[in-house]
Amino acid sequence: MTLTHFDEGGAAHMVDVSGKATTDRVATAEGWIRMKPETLALIEGGTAKKGDVVGVARLAGIMAAKRTSDLIPLCHPLPLSKVSLDLRADPALPGLRITATVGTAGRTGVEMEALTAASVACLTVYDMVKAAQKDMEIGGIRLLAKSGGKSGDWTAS
């Protein structure tokens, strides 16, 4: 297997995608934030001191997807055509499960944008309710699926 972000001398570089075809590309990633049931109740009840936790985390995830190339050094800046985040309470966790879906018509995929959106949404939930609980746990950040491009479609098992 060849790692595309290194040249033949082993130096990091941005991959040249100028010869690739423009195709529709979509990626979906997920993550979760585990907390005490009482903290989840604050979020669900809308009584967190900082306001609408889910709404702010959704906006933060959207903004993060748009700024991924500013955060990840070798990511290409992409014109995103879609960014959506789904934040759902999961009493069994207990906490929130977050799914981010990102789309573009371009020459490179949006996996990193989806992963960044899910990660930042989780971090934002933490920031919004850390006054109520400092020992929340963030995890499960992973790519669920991607479509488009030369490598085709992929879905996590």
KOLNUTI-700330 format. One record per residue: residue number from 1; x, y, z of N, C-alpha, C in turn. Coordinates in Angstrom, 2 decimals, always signed. Example, Ala and Ser with C-alpha at 12.3 -4.5 7.8 and 13.67 -1.06 7.14 Angstrom:
# residues 2
+------+---------+---------+---------+---------+---------+---------+---------+---------+---------+
! guba !     nxx !     nyy !     nzz !    caxx !    cayy !    cazz !     cxx !     cyy !     czz !
+------+---------+---------+---------+---------+---------+---------+---------+---------+---------+
!    1 !  +13.19 !   -5.69 !   +7.80 !  +12.30 !   -4.50 !   +7.80 !  +13.20 !   -3.30 !   +7.80 !
!    2 !  +12.85 !   -2.25 !   +7.08 !  +13.67 !   -1.06 !   +7.14 !  +12.90 !   +0.03 !   +7.87 !
+------+---------+---------+---------+---------+---------+---------+---------+---------+---------+
# end
This chain:
# residues 157
+------+---------+---------+---------+---------+---------+---------+---------+---------+---------+
! guba !     nxx !     nyy !     nzz !    caxx !    cayy !    cazz !     cxx !     cyy !     czz !
+------+---------+---------+---------+---------+---------+---------+---------+---------+---------+
!    1 !   +0.84 !   -1.18 !   +0.00 !   +0.00 !   +0.00 !   +0.00 !   +0.89 !   +1.25 !   +0.00 !
!    2 !   +0.55 !   +2.21 !   -0.83 !   +1.27 !   +3.47 !   -0.91 !   +0.49 !   +4.55 !   -0.19 !
!    3 !   +1.17 !   +5.32 !   +0.63 !   +0.54 !   +6.45 !   +1.30 !   +0.65 !   +7.67 !   +0.39 !
!    4 !   -0.47 !   +8.26 !   +0.03 !   -0.49 !   +9.30 !   -0.98 !   +0.02 !  +10.65 !   -0.50 !
!    5 !   +0.10 !  +10.87 !   +0.80 !   +0.52 !  +12.18 !   +1.30 !   +2.04 !  +12.29 !   +1.47 !
!    6 !   +2.79 !  +11.31 !   +0.94 !   +4.25 !  +11.36 !   +0.99 !   +4.79 !  +11.20 !   -0.42 !
!    7 !   +5.79 !  +12.00 !   -0.77 !   +6.40 !  +11.85 !   -2.09 !   +7.42 !  +10.72 !   -2.07 !
!    8 !   +8.08 !  +10.49 !   -3.21 !   +9.02 !   +9.37 !   -3.31 !  +10.19 !   +9.50 !   -2.35 !
!    9 !  +10.48 !  +10.71 !   -1.87 !  +11.56 !  +10.91 !   -0.90 !  +11.08 !  +10.85 !   +0.54 !
!   10 !   +9.80 !  +10.64 !   +0.75 !   +9.25 !  +10.53 !   +2.09 !   +8.77 !  +11.84 !   +2.70 !
!   11 !   +8.82 !  +12.92 !   +1.93 !   +8.37 !  +14.22 !   +2.44 !   +6.85 !  +14.35 !   +2.28 !
!   12 !   +6.23 !  +14.97 !   +3.25 !   +4.79 !  +15.21 !   +3.18 !   +4.49 !  +16.23 !   +2.08 !
!   13 !   +3.40 !  +15.99 !   +1.36 !   +2.96 !  +16.92 !   +0.33 !   +1.46 !  +16.80 !   +0.13 !
!   14 !   +0.89 !  +17.85 !   -0.45 !   -0.53 !  +17.81 !   -0.78 !   -0.68 !  +17.05 !   -2.09 !
!   15 !   -1.57 !  +16.09 !   -2.11 !   -1.78 !  +15.25 !   -3.29 !   -2.30 !  +16.10 !   -4.45 !
!   16 !   -1.74 !  +15.88 !   -5.63 !   -2.20 !  +16.57 !   -6.84 !   -3.44 !  +15.86 !   -7.35 !
!   17 !   -4.58 !  +16.53 !   -7.27 !   -5.84 !  +15.93 !   -7.74 !   -6.30 !  +16.53 !   -9.06 !
!   18 !   -5.45 !  +17.34 !   -9.69 !   -5.86 !  +18.05 !  -10.91 !   -6.24 !  +17.11 !  -12.05 !
!   19 !   -5.70 !  +15.89 !  -12.08 !   -6.02 !  +14.95 !  -13.14 !   -7.22 !  +14.08 !  -12.85 !
!   20 !   -7.78 !  +14.19 !  -11.67 !   -8.93 !  +13.36 !  -11.30 !  -10.22 !  +13.95 !  -11.84 !
!   21 !  -11.16 !  +13.08 !  -12.11 !  -12.47 !  +13.51 !  -12.58 !  -13.28 !  +14.11 !  -11.44 !
!   22 !  -14.08 !  +15.11 !  -11.76 !  -15.01 !  +15.67 !  -10.78 !  -16.21 !  +14.74 !  -10.69 !
!   23 !  -16.49 !  +14.25 !   -9.49 !  -17.64 !  +13.38 !   -9.26 !  -18.36 !  +13.81 !   -8.01 !
!   24 !  -19.60 !  +13.38 !   -7.87 !  -20.34 !  +13.62 !   -6.62 !  -19.74 !  +12.73 !   -5.55 !
!   25 !  -19.47 !  +13.31 !   -4.41 !  -18.86 !  +12.58 !   -3.30 !  -19.62 !  +12.88 !   -2.03 !
!   26 !  -19.84 !  +11.85 !   -1.23 !  -20.54 !  +11.98 !   +0.05 !  -19.81 !  +11.12 !   +1.06 !
!   27 !  -19.71 !  +11.61 !   +2.29 !  -19.14 !  +10.83 !   +3.38 !  -19.98 !  +11.05 !   +4.63 !
!   28 !  -20.10 !   +9.98 !   +5.42 !  -20.83 !  +10.03 !   +6.68 !  -19.93 !   +9.50 !   +7.78 !
!   29 !  -19.86 !  +10.25 !   +8.89 !  -19.05 !   +9.86 !  +10.05 !  -19.91 !   +9.96 !  +11.30 !
!   30 !  -19.45 !   +9.30 !  +12.35 !  -20.20 !   +9.33 !  +13.60 !  -19.28 !   +9.48 !  +14.79 !
!   31 !  -19.87 !   +9.81 !  +15.92 !  -19.18 !   +9.86 !  +17.21 !  -20.23 !   +9.92 !  +18.30 !
!   32 !  -19.77 !   +9.81 !  +19.53 !  -20.71 !   +9.90 !  +20.65 !  -20.05 !  +10.62 !  +21.82 !
!   33 !  -20.89 !  +11.15 !  +22.70 !  -20.42 !  +11.72 !  +23.95 !  -21.27 !  +11.12 !  +25.07 !
!   34 !  -20.57 !  +10.46 !  +25.98 !  -21.22 !   +9.77 !  +27.10 !  -21.22 !  +10.70 !  +28.31 !
!   35 !  -22.33 !  +10.68 !  +29.03 !  -22.50 !  +11.55 !  +30.19 !  -23.45 !  +10.91 !  +31.18 !
!   36 !  -23.58 !  +11.52 !  +32.34 !  -24.54 !  +11.05 !  +33.34 !  -25.96 !  +11.32 !  +32.84 !
!   37 !  -26.91 !  +10.48 !  +33.25 !  -28.31 !  +10.72 !  +32.85 !  -28.80 !  +12.12 !  +33.21 !
!   38 !  -28.32 !  +12.66 !  +34.34 !  -28.74 !  +14.00 !  +34.75 !  -28.26 !  +15.07 !  +33.76 !
!   39 !  -27.07 !  +14.88 !  +33.23 !  -26.53 !  +15.83 !  +32.26 !  -27.31 !  +15.74 !  +30.96 !
!   40 !  -27.61 !  +14.52 !  +30.53 !  -28.43 !  +14.34 !  +29.33 !  -29.80 !  +14.98 !  +29.52 !
!   41 !  -30.35 !  +14.89 !  +30.72 !  -31.65 !  +15.49 !  +30.99 !  -31.59 !  +17.02 !  +30.85 !
!   42 !  -30.47 !  +17.64 !  +31.24 !  -30.31 !  +19.08 !  +31.04 !  -30.37 !  +19.44 !  +29.56 !
!   43 !  -29.72 !  +18.63 !  +28.74 !  -29.69 !  +18.87 !  +27.30 !  -31.09 !  +18.69 !  +26.71 !
!   44 !  -31.72 !  +17.57 !  +27.04 !  -33.04 !  +17.27 !  +26.49 !  -34.10 !  +18.26 !  +26.96 !
!   45 !  -33.95 !  +18.74 !  +28.20 !  -34.92 !  +19.68 !  +28.75 !  -34.68 !  +21.12 !  +28.34 !
!   46 !  -33.57 !  +21.37 !  +27.68 !  -33.26 !  +22.73 !  +27.26 !  -32.89 !  +23.65 !  +28.39 !
!   47 !  -32.40 !  +23.07 !  +29.51 !  -32.10 !  +23.89 !  +30.68 !  -30.60 !  +24.06 !  +30.95 !
!   48 !  -29.76 !  +23.71 !  +29.99 !  -28.33 !  +23.94 !  +30.15 !  -28.07 !  +25.44 !  +30.20 !
!   49 !  -27.14 !  +25.87 !  +31.05 !  -26.89 !  +27.30 !  +31.25 !  -26.50 !  +28.04 !  +29.98 !
!   50 !  -25.81 !  +27.37 !  +29.07 !  -25.35 !  +28.03 !  +27.85 !  -26.38 !  +28.01 !  +26.73 !
!   51 !  -27.55 !  +27.39 !  +26.95 !  -28.61 !  +27.43 !  +25.95 !  -28.82 !  +26.13 !  +25.20 !
!   52 !  -29.19 !  +26.25 !  +23.93 !  -29.56 !  +25.13 !  +23.07 !  -28.32 !  +24.32 !  +22.68 !
!   53 !  -28.01 !  +23.31 !  +23.46 !  -26.80 !  +22.52 !  +23.26 !  -26.80 !  +21.85 !  +21.88 !
!   54 !  -27.88 !  +21.20 !  +21.53 !  -27.95 !  +20.48 !  +20.26 !  -27.84 !  +21.44 !  +19.07 !
!   55 !  -28.53 !  +22.56 !  +19.14 !  -28.49 !  +23.53 !  +18.04 !  -27.11 !  +24.13 !  +17.85 !
!   56 !  -26.46 !  +24.48 !  +18.95 !  -25.12 !  +25.06 !  +18.86 !  -24.12 !  +24.02 !  +18.35 !
!   57 !  -24.22 !  +22.78 !  +18.83 !  -23.31 !  +21.72 !  +18.38 !  -23.51 !  +21.43 !  +16.90 !
!   58 !  -24.75 !  +21.47 !  +16.44 !  -25.02 !  +21.25 !  +15.01 !  -24.34 !  +22.34 !  +14.18 !
!   59 !  -24.49 !  +23.60 !  +14.58 !  -23.85 !  +24.70 !  +13.85 !  -22.32 !  +24.60 !  +13.91 !
!   60 !  -21.79 !  +24.21 !  +15.06 !  -20.34 !  +24.06 !  +15.18 !  -19.82 !  +22.98 !  +14.24 !
!   61 !  -20.55 !  +21.88 !  +14.12 !  -20.16 !  +20.81 !  +13.20 !  -20.17 !  +21.27 !  +11.76 !
!   62 !  -21.19 !  +22.04 !  +11.39 !  -21.27 !  +22.57 !  +10.03 !  -20.08 !  +23.50 !   +9.76 !
!   63 !  -19.82 !  +24.40 !  +10.69 !  -18.70 !  +25.33 !  +10.53 !  -17.37 !  +24.58 !  +10.46 !
!   64 !  -17.23 !  +23.54 !  +11.26 !  -15.98 !  +22.76 !  +11.27 !  -15.75 !  +22.07 !   +9.93 !
!   65 !  -16.80 !  +21.51 !   +9.36 !  -16.66 !  +20.86 !   +8.06 !  -16.15 !  +21.86 !   +7.02 !
!   66 !  -16.67 !  +23.08 !   +7.07 !  -16.26 !  +24.12 !   +6.12 !  -14.82 !  +24.58 !   +6.34 !
!   67 !  -14.29 !  +24.37 !   +7.53 !  -12.93 !  +24.84 !   +7.86 !  -11.91 !  +23.72 !   +7.98 !
!   68 !  -12.25 !  +22.52 !   +7.54 !  -11.37 !  +21.36 !   +7.71 !   -9.98 !  +21.60 !   +7.14 !
!   69 !   -9.89 !  +22.21 !   +5.97 !   -8.57 !  +22.42 !   +5.36 !   -7.72 !  +23.40 !   +6.16 !
!   70 !   -8.33 !  +24.20 !   +7.02 !   -7.56 !  +25.09 !   +7.91 !   -6.99 !  +24.33 !   +9.11 !
!   71 !   -7.58 !  +23.18 !   +9.41 !   -7.18 !  +22.41 !  +10.59 !   -6.28 !  +21.23 !  +10.27 !
!   72 !   -6.53 !  +20.56 !   +9.14 !   -5.78 !  +19.37 !   +8.74 !   -4.83 !  +19.81 !   +7.62 !
!   73 !   -3.53 !  +19.80 !   +7.86 !   -2.58 !  +20.46 !   +6.96 !   -2.64 !  +20.05 !   +5.49 !
!   74 !   -2.90 !  +18.81 !   +5.16 !   -2.83 !  +18.39 !   +3.77 !   -4.18 !  +18.21 !   +3.10 !
!   75 !   -5.24 !  +18.66 !   +3.76 !   -6.58 !  +18.60 !   +3.15 !   -6.74 !  +19.73 !   +2.15 !
!   76 !   -7.42 !  +19.41 !   +1.06 !   -7.74 !  +20.43 !   +0.05 !   -8.94 !  +21.24 !   +0.53 !
!   77 !   -8.94 !  +22.55 !   +0.29 !  -10.17 !  +23.32 !   +0.54 !  -11.21 !  +22.91 !   -0.49 !
!   78 !  -12.41 !  +22.60 !   -0.04 !  -13.44 !  +22.08 !   -0.93 !  -14.70 !  +22.93 !   -0.88 !
!   79 !  -15.37 !  +23.09 !   -2.02 !  -16.68 !  +23.75 !   -2.02 !  -17.73 !  +22.71 !   -1.62 !
!   80 !  -18.18 !  +22.78 !   -0.40 !  -19.15 !  +21.79 !   +0.09 !  -20.54 !  +22.13 !   -0.40 !
!   81 !  -21.26 !  +21.12 !   -0.83 !  -22.64 !  +21.32 !   -1.29 !  -23.66 !  +20.90 !   -0.24 !
!   82 !  -23.19 !  +20.14 !   +0.76 !  -24.10 !  +19.67 !   +1.81 !  -23.31 !  +19.38 !   +3.07 !
!   83 !  -23.84 !  +19.84 !   +4.20 !  -23.33 !  +19.42 !   +5.51 !  -24.56 !  +19.29 !   +6.41 !
!   84 !  -24.77 !  +18.09 !   +6.94 !  -25.89 !  +17.91 !   +7.87 !  -25.40 !  +17.11 !   +9.07 !
!   85 !  -25.93 !  +17.46 !  +10.22 !  -25.60 !  +16.76 !  +11.46 !  -26.87 !  +16.31 !  +12.14 !
!   86 !  -26.85 !  +15.09 !  +12.62 !  -27.96 !  +14.52 !  +13.36 !  -27.45 !  +14.23 !  +14.77 !
!   87 !  -28.04 !  +14.85 !  +15.77 !  -27.67 !  +14.63 !  +17.17 !  -28.86 !  +14.01 !  +17.86 !
!   88 !  -28.68 !  +12.79 !  +18.36 !  -29.78 !  +12.06 !  +18.99 !  -29.42 !  +11.63 !  +20.40 !
!   89 !  -30.34 !  +11.84 !  +21.30 !  -30.17 !  +11.36 !  +22.67 !  -30.25 !   +9.84 !  +22.67 !
!   90 !  -29.36 !   +9.22 !  +23.42 !  -29.35 !   +7.77 !  +23.57 !  -29.27 !   +7.47 !  +25.07 !
!   91 !  -30.43 !   +7.22 !  +25.69 !  -30.44 !   +6.95 !  +27.14 !  -29.62 !   +5.72 !  +27.53 !
!   92 !  -29.43 !   +4.78 !  +26.60 !  -28.65 !   +3.58 !  +26.90 !  -27.16 !   +3.89 !  +27.00 !
!   93 !  -26.69 !   +4.95 !  +26.35 !  -25.26 !   +5.29 !  +26.37 !  -24.80 !   +5.69 !  +27.77 !
!   94 !  -25.37 !   +6.51 !  +28.55 !  -26.27 !   +7.60 !  +28.17 !  -25.47 !   +8.76 !  +27.58 !
!   95 !  -26.11 !   +9.47 !  +26.66 !  -25.46 !  +10.61 !  +26.02 !  -26.06 !  +10.91 !  +24.68 !
!   96 !  -25.26 !  +11.50 !  +23.82 !  -25.70 !  +11.85 !  +22.48 !  -24.89 !  +11.08 !  +21.45 !
!   97 !  -25.57 !  +10.63 !  +20.40 !  -24.91 !  +10.04 !  +19.24 !  -25.00 !  +11.06 !  +18.12 !
!   98 !  -23.88 !  +11.30 !  +17.47 !  -23.79 !  +12.36 !  +16.47 !  -23.36 !  +11.75 !  +15.14 !
!   99 !  -24.11 !  +12.08 !  +14.09 !  -23.79 !  +11.63 !  +12.73 !  -23.67 !  +12.87 !  +11.85 !
!  100 !  -22.59 !  +12.92 !  +11.07 !  -22.36 !  +14.04 !  +10.15 !  -22.27 !  +13.50 !   +8.73 !
!  101 !  -22.97 !  +14.14 !   +7.81 !  -22.92 !  +13.79 !   +6.39 !  -22.51 !  +15.02 !   +5.61 !
!  102 !  -21.51 !  +14.83 !   +4.75 !  -20.97 !  +15.94 !   +3.96 !  -20.93 !  +15.54 !   +2.50 !
!  103 !  -21.25 !  +16.48 !   +1.62 !  -21.23 !  +16.21 !   +0.19 !  -20.56 !  +17.31 !   -0.60 !
!  104 !  -20.03 !  +16.95 !   -1.74 !  -19.43 !  +17.90 !   -2.68 !  -19.45 !  +17.29 !   -4.07 !
!  105 !  -19.25 !  +18.11 !   -5.06 !  -18.91 !  +17.64 !   -6.40 !  -17.48 !  +18.10 !   -6.60 !
!  106 !  -16.55 !  +17.15 !   -6.58 !  -15.16 !  +17.55 !   -6.62 !  -14.23 !  +16.45 !   -7.05 !
!  107 !  -12.94 !  +16.70 !   -6.87 !  -11.89 !  +15.78 !   -7.28 !  -11.29 !  +15.00 !   -6.13 !
!  108 !  -11.74 !  +15.29 !   -4.92 !  -11.26 !  +14.55 !   -3.75 !  -12.41 !  +14.41 !   -2.77 !
!  109 !  -12.31 !  +13.43 !   -1.91 !  -13.42 !  +13.07 !   -1.03 !  -13.60 !  +13.99 !   +0.16 !
!  110 !  -14.70 !  +13.77 !   +0.87 !  -15.07 !  +14.60 !   +2.01 !  -15.07 !  +13.81 !   +3.32 !
!  111 !  -14.27 !  +12.74 !   +3.37 !  -14.20 !  +11.94 !   +4.59 !  -13.70 !  +12.78 !   +5.77 !
!  112 !  -12.65 !  +13.56 !   +5.53 !  -12.08 !  +14.35 !   +6.63 !  -13.06 !  +15.42 !   +7.10 !
!  113 !  -13.83 !  +15.97 !   +6.19 !  -14.83 !  +16.97 !   +6.57 !  -15.91 !  +16.36 !   +7.44 !
!  114 !  -16.35 !  +15.15 !   +7.11 !  -17.37 !  +14.48 !   +7.92 !  -16.82 !  +14.12 !   +9.30 !
!  115 !  -15.60 !  +13.61 !   +9.34 !  -14.97 !  +13.26 !  +10.62 !  -14.75 !  +14.50 !  +11.48 !
!  116 !  -14.34 !  +15.60 !  +10.87 !  -14.13 !  +16.84 !  +11.61 !  -15.44 !  +17.37 !  +12.15 !
!  117 !  -16.48 !  +17.33 !  +11.34 !  -17.80 !  +17.81 !  +11.79 !  -18.29 !  +17.02 !  +13.00 !
!  118 !  -18.19 !  +15.70 !  +12.95 !  -18.64 !  +14.87 !  +14.07 !  -17.80 !  +15.15 !  +15.32 !
!  119 !  -16.50 !  +15.27 !  +15.15 !  -15.60 !  +15.52 !  +16.28 !  -15.89 !  +16.85 !  +16.95 !
!  120 !  -16.01 !  +17.90 !  +16.15 !  -16.24 !  +19.23 !  +16.72 !  -17.63 !  +19.34 !  +17.34 !
!  121 !  -18.60 !  +18.67 !  +16.78 !  -19.93 !  +18.66 !  +17.41 !  -19.85 !  +18.02 !  +18.79 !
!  122 !  -19.12 !  +16.91 !  +18.91 !  -18.94 !  +16.27 !  +20.23 !  -18.23 !  +17.22 !  +21.19 !
!  123 !  -17.17 !  +17.86 !  +20.73 !  -16.42 !  +18.80 !  +21.58 !  -17.29 !  +19.97 !  +22.01 !
!  124 !  -18.17 !  +20.41 !  +21.13 !  -19.05 !  +21.53 !  +21.46 !  -20.06 !  +21.13 !  +22.52 !
!  125 !  -20.60 !  +19.92 !  +22.43 !  -21.50 !  +19.44 !  +23.48 !  -20.75 !  +19.46 !  +24.81 !
!  126 !  -19.53 !  +18.97 !  +24.81 !  -18.72 !  +18.99 !  +26.05 !  -18.62 !  +20.41 !  +26.58 !
!  127 !  -18.23 !  +21.34 !  +25.72 !  -18.07 !  +22.73 !  +26.15 !  -19.36 !  +23.31 !  +26.72 !
!  128 !  -20.48 !  +22.97 !  +26.10 !  -21.76 !  +23.54 !  +26.51 !  -22.23 !  +23.06 !  +27.88 !
!  129 !  -21.85 !  +21.83 !  +28.27 !  -22.36 !  +21.29 !  +29.54 !  -21.26 !  +20.91 !  +30.53 !
!  130 !  -20.04 !  +21.35 !  +30.30 !  -18.94 !  +20.99 !  +31.21 !  -19.15 !  +21.55 !  +32.61 !
!  131 !  -19.93 !  +22.60 !  +32.75 !  -20.21 !  +23.13 !  +34.09 !  -21.00 !  +22.13 !  +34.92 !
!  132 !  -21.80 !  +21.30 !  +34.24 !  -22.60 !  +20.29 !  +34.93 !  -21.82 !  +18.99 !  +35.15 !
!  133 !  -20.88 !  +18.69 !  +34.24 !  -20.14 !  +17.43 !  +34.34 !  -18.82 !  +17.55 !  +33.59 !
!  134 !  -17.73 !  +17.33 !  +34.28 !  -16.41 !  +17.45 !  +33.65 !  -15.88 !  +16.11 !  +33.14 !
!  135 !  -16.41 !  +15.00 !  +33.61 !  -15.85 !  +13.69 !  +33.25 !  -16.61 !  +13.00 !  +32.11 !
!  136 !  -17.21 !  +13.79 !  +31.22 !  -17.85 !  +13.19 !  +30.05 !  -16.78 !  +12.54 !  +29.18 !
!  137 !  -17.20 !  +11.57 !  +28.39 !  -16.26 !  +10.84 !  +27.53 !  -16.72 !  +10.94 !  +26.08 !
!  138 !  -15.78 !  +11.27 !  +25.20 !  -16.04 !  +11.34 !  +23.76 !  -15.39 !  +10.13 !  +23.11 !
!  139 !  -16.08 !   +9.50 !  +22.18 !  -15.50 !   +8.34 !  +21.50 !  -16.25 !   +7.95 !  +20.25 !
!  140 !  -15.81 !   +6.83 !  +19.70 !  -16.48 !   +6.25 !  +18.55 !  -16.38 !   +7.06 !  +17.27 !
!  141 !  -15.43 !   +7.99 !  +17.20 !  -15.29 !   +8.79 !  +15.98 !  -14.79 !   +7.86 !  +14.87 !
!  142 !  -15.62 !   +7.73 !  +13.83 !  -15.23 !   +6.84 !  +12.73 !  -16.02 !   +7.17 !  +11.48 !
!  143 !  -15.45 !   +6.78 !  +10.35 !  -16.13 !   +6.92 !   +9.07 !  -17.12 !   +5.77 !   +8.93 !
!  144 !  -18.35 !   +6.10 !   +8.58 !  -19.38 !   +5.08 !   +8.37 !  -19.48 !   +4.67 !   +6.91 !
!  145 !  -19.37 !   +5.67 !   +6.03 !  -19.52 !   +5.37 !   +4.60 !  -18.97 !   +6.52 !   +3.77 !
!  146 !  -18.59 !   +6.19 !   +2.55 !  -18.21 !   +7.20 !   +1.57 !  -18.60 !   +6.70 !   +0.20 !
!  147 !  -18.92 !   +7.65 !   -0.68 !  -19.26 !   +7.30 !   -2.05 !  -18.62 !   +8.27 !   -3.00 !
!  148 !  -18.41 !   +7.81 !   -4.23 !  -17.81 !   +8.64 !   -5.27 !  -16.32 !   +8.48 !   -5.35 !
!  149 !  -15.79 !   +8.99 !   -6.44 !  -14.34 !   +8.96 !   -6.64 !  -13.83 !   +7.67 !   -7.24 !
!  150 !  -12.52 !   +7.65 !   -7.47 !  -11.87 !   +6.53 !   -8.12 !  -11.98 !   +5.23 !   -7.31 !
!  151 !  -11.91 !   +5.35 !   -5.98 !  -11.97 !   +4.15 !   -5.14 !  -13.39 !   +3.64 !   -4.94 !
!  152 !  -14.40 !   +4.39 !   -5.39 !  -15.77 !   +3.93 !   -5.33 !  -16.40 !   +4.05 !   -3.95 !
!  153 !  -17.42 !   +3.25 !   -3.75 !  -18.19 !   +3.30 !   -2.50 !  -17.56 !   +2.40 !   -1.45 !
!  154 !  -17.73 !   +2.80 !   -0.21 !  -17.23 !   +2.03 !   +0.93 !  -18.18 !   +2.22 !   +2.08 !
!  155 !  -18.45 !   +1.14 !   +2.82 !  -19.29 !   +1.18 !   +4.00 !  -18.60 !   +0.40 !   +5.11 !
!  156 !  -18.61 !   +0.96 !   +6.32 !  -18.01 !   +0.28 !   +7.47 !  -18.77 !   -1.00 !   +7.78 !
!  157 !  -18.04 !   -1.98 !   +8.26 !  -18.70 !   -3.25 !   +8.62 !  -19.30 !   -3.15 !  +10.00 !
+------+---------+---------+---------+---------+---------+---------+---------+---------+---------+
# end
